[in-house]
Amino acid sequence: MKDAGMRIRVEQELRDAFIAACQKLDVPAAQVLREHMKAVVSKVDETGGPTQKRKHGATR
């Protein structure tokens, strides 16, 4: 069982497209997000983090 929740705000269009993509892949959206979060944490652990700080809210 998960012991913490996270609430994020995204554009409705992005959310809808993400949910549709997950449904096409037959995978829960929460699972995709957890896997991505784990990959980011692992990458930072391996590299020590990014070389440049990004401003809050910046996109790649």
C-alpha positions, 0 to 999 in steps of 0.5 A, spaced: 500 500 500 502 507 498 503 511 504 503 518 501 499 522 495 501 527 491 496 532 487 499 536 481 496 541 476 496 540 469 493 543 463 486 539 462 489 537 455 495 534 457 492 530 462 486 527 457 492 526 452 496 522 458 490 518 460 488 516 453 495 514 452 496 510 458 489 507 456 492 505 449 498 502 453 493 498 458 497 501 463 495 505 469 497 512 469 499 512 476 504 506 474 507 510 469 508 516 473 511 512 479 516 509 474 518 516 471 519 518 478 523 512 480 527 513 473 528 521 475 531 519 482 535 514 480 538 518 474 540 524 479 543 519 484 547 516 479 549 523 476 549 527 482 544 532 479 543 537 473 549 541 472 544 547 471 538 549 476 532 550 472 527 556 474 521 553 478 516 551 473 520 551 467 519 546 462 524 542 458 
